[in-house]
Amino acid sequence: MQHKKLILASKSPRRKQLLEMAGIPFTIRTKEVEENYPADLPVLKVAPFLAQKKAQACRDFIEGDEILLSADSVVIQSGVIYEKPVDRADAKRILSILSGKMHTVVTGVCLLSKDKERIFAGHSRVFFDELSEAEIEYYIDTYKPFDKAGAYGIQEWIGLCKINKIEGTYANIMGLPVDLVYKELQVF
């Protein structure tokens, strides 16, 4: 990685934090990209599709031997994607649906250079304890999870107190499968 320059094409403070914690140097360059996808796209393919869409939209940022990294996370429960909540009522609805159940977090990643592209995804299963209405309201009022897929952040109260098991990596649930990114960057 010493000779490769990485561009993070994301405004996510969590992705920035994860790369910093992993000691992977990067610069941030972003562009607004509409996060839409074909309605008939299988739910497990949505996050990689969106990561690639973001990377392609930011292709012009790449200079020389730089590598661009883009990512997108989705929360899936019973075949339905739960995106970022639009308001407080939507956050409450989403958390009520996830309460007491298992859901899957898929984070798609696209690595792009001037001559190569690699798309991959991390998958994690998250098991929620039951959330009371008071706990849901407390979480929403205290942590305001309106910028988070599935209306929650694993690094906050809900992850500490109400998630009883995960299968997969914590970093993937937080927003970036750093283990996979690291491996891919070694051979990219």
C-alpha positions in Angstrom: 0.0 0.0 0.0 2.9 2.4 0.5 3.1 3.3 -3.2 -0.6 3.4 -3.9 -2.7 6.5 -3.3 -6.2 5.8 -2.2 -9.2 8.1 -2.8 -12.2 7.6 -0.5 -15.3 8.7 -2.5 -17.5 8.9 0.5 -18.7 11.5 3.0 -19.3 8.8 5.6 -17.6 9.6 8.9 -17.7 5.9 9.7 -15.8 4.8 6.6 -13.2 7.6 7.2 -12.8 6.4 10.8 -12.5 2.7 9.8 -9.8 3.4 7.3 -7.9 5.6 9.7 -8.1 2.9 12.4 -6.7 0.4 9.9 -3.8 2.7 9.1 -4.7 2.9 5.5 -3.8 6.4 4.1 -6.4 8.1 1.9 -7.7 11.4 0.7 -11.4 12.2 0.4 -13.0 13.4 -2.8 -16.8 13.2 -3.2 -19.6 13.9 -5.6 -23.3 13.7 -5.1 -24.6 10.5 -6.7 -28.3 9.5 -6.8 -28.6 6.2 -4.9 -31.2 4.6 -7.1 -31.2 1.1 -8.6 -33.4 -1.1 -10.8 -36.5 -2.3 -9.0 -35.9 -5.9 -10.2 -32.3 -6.0 -8.9 -31.9 -8.8 -6.3 -31.5 -7.3 -2.8 -28.0 -8.9 -2.3 -26.7 -7.1 -5.4 -28.0 -3.6 -4.6 -25.0 -2.5 -2.4 -22.4 -3.6 -4.9 -24.4 -2.0 -7.7 -24.5 1.3 -5.8 -20.8 1.2 -4.9 -20.0 0.7 -8.6 -22.3 3.5 -9.6 -20.7 5.9 -7.2 -17.2 4.9 -8.3 -18.1 5.4 -12.0 -19.5 8.8 -11.2 -16.2 9.8 -9.5 -13.9 8.2 -12.2 -12.6 11.7 -13.2 -11.1 12.1 -9.7 -8.4 9.4 -10.5 -5.0 10.7 -11.4 -2.0 8.6 -12.2 -1.8 5.4 -10.2 -4.5 6.4 -7.7 -7.2 4.0 -6.6 -10.7 5.1 -5.9 -12.7 3.4 -3.2 -16.5 3.8 -3.0 -19.0 1.8 -0.9 -22.6 1.5 0.0 -24.4 -0.4 2.8 -27.9 -1.8 2.9 -29.9 -3.5 5.7 -32.1 -6.4 4.5 -34.7 -8.1 6.6 -37.1 -10.7 5.0 -36.0 -9.7 1.5 -36.8 -6.0 2.0 -34.1 -3.3 2.0 -34.4 -0.7 4.8 -32.6 2.4 3.8 -31.9 5.6 5.7 -35.1 6.8 7.4 -36.7 9.9 5.9 -37.9 11.1 9.3 -38.5 10.2 13.0 -41.7 8.2 12.2 -39.8 6.2 9.5 -36.9 5.5 11.9 -39.4 4.2 14.5 -41.1 2.0 11.9 -37.8 0.5 10.7 -36.5 -0.2 14.2 -39.8 -1.8 15.2 -39.5 -4.1 12.2 -35.9 -5.1 13.1 -36.7 -5.5 16.8 -36.2 -9.1 18.0 -35.1 -10.4 14.6 -32.1 -11.2 12.5 -31.2 -9.0 9.5 -28.3 -8.9 7.0 -26.0 -5.9 6.4 -24.4 -6.0 2.9 -21.7 -3.4 2.2 -20.7 -3.3 -1.4 -17.3 -1.9 -2.4 -15.8 -0.8 -5.7 -12.1 -0.3 -6.2 -11.4 1.6 -9.4 -8.2 2.7 -11.1 -7.6 4.1 -14.6 -7.3 0.5 -15.9 -8.9 -1.8 -13.3 -12.1 -2.3 -11.4 -12.9 -4.7 -8.6 -16.4 -5.0 -7.0 -17.0 -7.1 -3.9 -19.2 -7.1 -0.8 -19.1 -8.0 2.9 -22.1 -9.8 4.4 -22.9 -9.8 8.1 -25.9 -11.1 10.0 -27.1 -9.0 13.0 -29.4 -10.3 15.8 -31.4 -7.7 17.6 -33.0 -8.2 21.0 -36.6 -6.9 21.4 -36.7 -3.1 21.5 -39.5 -1.5 23.6 -41.2 1.6 22.3 -39.5 3.6 25.0 -36.1 2.2 23.9 -36.7 3.0 20.3 -37.8 6.6 21.1 -34.8 7.0 23.4 -32.4 5.8 20.7 -33.9 8.0 18.0 -34.1 11.1 20.2 -30.5 10.6 21.5 -28.6 9.4 18.4 -30.7 10.7 15.5 -29.9 7.9 13.1 -31.3 9.6 10.0 -28.1 9.1 8.0 -27.8 5.4 8.7 -29.1 2.5 6.7 -31.6 0.5 8.8 -32.0 3.5 11.2 -29.2 2.5 13.5 -25.4 2.5 14.1 -23.8 -0.6 15.6 -21.2 1.7 17.3 -23.9 3.5 19.3 -26.2 2.5 22.2 -28.2 0.1 20.2 -25.1 -1.9 19.2 -23.9 -2.0 22.8 -27.1 -2.8 24.5 -29.5 -4.5 22.0 -27.5 -6.6 19.6 -26.9 -10.0 21.1 -25.0 -11.6 18.2 -23.3 -10.9 14.9 -22.0 -13.2 12.2 -19.5 -11.5 10.0 -17.4 -8.4 10.8 -18.3 -5.5 13.0 -16.6 -3.1 10.6 -18.8 -4.3 7.7 -21.9 -3.5 9.8 -20.4 -0.1 10.6 -20.0 0.6 6.9 -16.9 -0.9 5.4 -15.6 -4.5 5.3 -12.1 -3.4 6.1 -10.7 -6.9 6.1 -11.8 -7.4 2.5 -10.7 -4.0 1.4 -7.2 -4.6 2.9 -6.9 -8.0 1.1 -8.1 -6.5 -2.2 -5.8 -3.5 -2.1 -2.8 -5.9 -1.6 -3.4 -7.4 -5.1 -5.1 -4.5 -6.9 
